[in-house]
Amino acid sequence: MEILIVGAGAMGSLLGVLLAPFAEVCLLTANAEHAQAIGQQGITLNGLDGAVRRLSVRVVTDPREYGRRADLVLVCTKARATGEAARAAQEVLAEDGLVLTLQNGLGNLERIAAVVGVRRAAAGTTAQAATLLAPGQVRHAGSGPTVLGAGPGQSATVATVAAVARLFNQAGIETRVSDDVDALLWSKLIVNVGINALTALLRVPNGILAQVPECEKLMGQAVAEAVAVARALGIDLPSAQQEERVREVCLLTGANRSSMLQDILRGRPTEIGVINGAVVAKGMETNIPTPVNLLLTQLIKALEATASHRL
């Protein structure tokens, strides 16, 4: 399978390393320093077992350099780059190819489908966790299930998604297929709602949230609001089950620094608007109060705005 991974941050780099022995993988990144390091030395992976290995992976900084037709384009960029990623995918995608978003937040699948077509777009979630240590170096910080899904009535897409799931499992990425994309995306959103903003504000790894009662209480409140909004939208996600799943992900990725924490530590914009902010927006549409998610959103935005004044 010809695979182009758009976005070679922590998750894109991790997936590139894991999939490269089983497919023809190429990374597309705008990070010139990262691309140079990968081009010269490959990607160094610090594994979950403590082992360090290096694997050669092709990398380009412009989709025009790819020179092939991709059977699969994995989109692993930040949500703010979704439009650009979709256009890059459109340039290189095979006629029967698939664009699969593994991004955080809501709205990515719709933006990709608007560019490449509904039948060539699918979405997934993953509990894999990774940290980019330096250009060309990534740490596998946690492992958990990956779930892929296609929209209703997309029979051709479903078959392709199933083939991708088989490849992922072959590569050691525990993967299954779901037939309910909305529930899938909201379930992933709820995990991010519970973990990302709190870890960024408190500057702690994921596991702390499940170990400290004060943190666990806040996490539960944010999750409960998101579940209530999902239900108002007709998506049935049991609250207790979702809270337990968020706690489980915290423990499975205990040492990981969430993507939002990594953004804050690097002084970069976060994805708060498509995570906790999305819950607030949907809550306003459905008349469901979301005070905890509103406060978390405002605090992260304030944290971003004051980055240059940090003591």
Buried (B, 14 or more C-beta within 10 A) or exposed (E): BBBBBBBBBBBBBBBBBBBBEBBBBBBBBBBEEBBBBBBEEBBBBBEEEEEEEEBEBBBBBEBEEBEEEBBBBBBBBBBEBBBBBBEBBBEBBBEEBBBBBBBBBBBBBEBBBEBBEBBBBBBBBBBBBBBBBEBBBBBBBBBBBBBBBBBEEBEEBBEBBBBBBEBBEEBEBBBEBBEBBBBBBBBBBBBBBBBBBBBBBBEBBBBBBBEBEEBBEBBBBBBBBBBBBBBBEEBEBEBEEBBEBBBBBBBBBBEBBBBBBBBBEEEEBBBBBBBBBBBBBBBEEBEBEBEBBBBBBBBBBEBBEEEEEEE
